[in-house]
């Protein structure tokens, strides 16, 4: 366990939101919707960006991206940003880091799991705008990656099912985290 796991992070005014779920469950869309509704001062810490783009690392146990996600979120919180961490973030690989971060955060922390059945995952996948990604990632990949309700322990997450619209999900998270009552900061 790192020293960071023991130190406090953020302030009583910062919000930490964790969005987890399988591929094509809507995590990135929800994060973008939160930013659109809230405005500036909301950092999005996207697993895919840090793991695939910044580090070009495969998702594996003890990957370097786990620590980078933690450090990035802590840095943003310590600098007064509200933070949304979003990604598949398998519980067995990322759970300890997420639990430590949630415990260390001095403000409001809310964790959500977007539960979408596999059949719906496949349908949603086909609507992604990135044609190169669609050409590379097929139903077999989705099946290999899929984990049904890969929840963090101790009931840490609120499960939002596939029937919730994007707008309803964004509003639920804004309300549940208290972001809907915080004035925007122009940075």
Secondary structure, 3 states (H helix, E strand, C coil): CCHHHCCCECCCCCEEEEEEECCCCCHHHHHHHHHHHHCCCEEEEEHHHHHHHHCCCCCCCCCHHHHHHHHHHHHHHHCCCEEEEEECCCHHHHHHHHHHHHHHECCEEEEEEEECCHHHHHHHHCCCCCHHHHHHCCHHHHHHHCCCCCCCCCCCEEEEECCCCHHHHHHHHHHHHCHHHCCCCCC
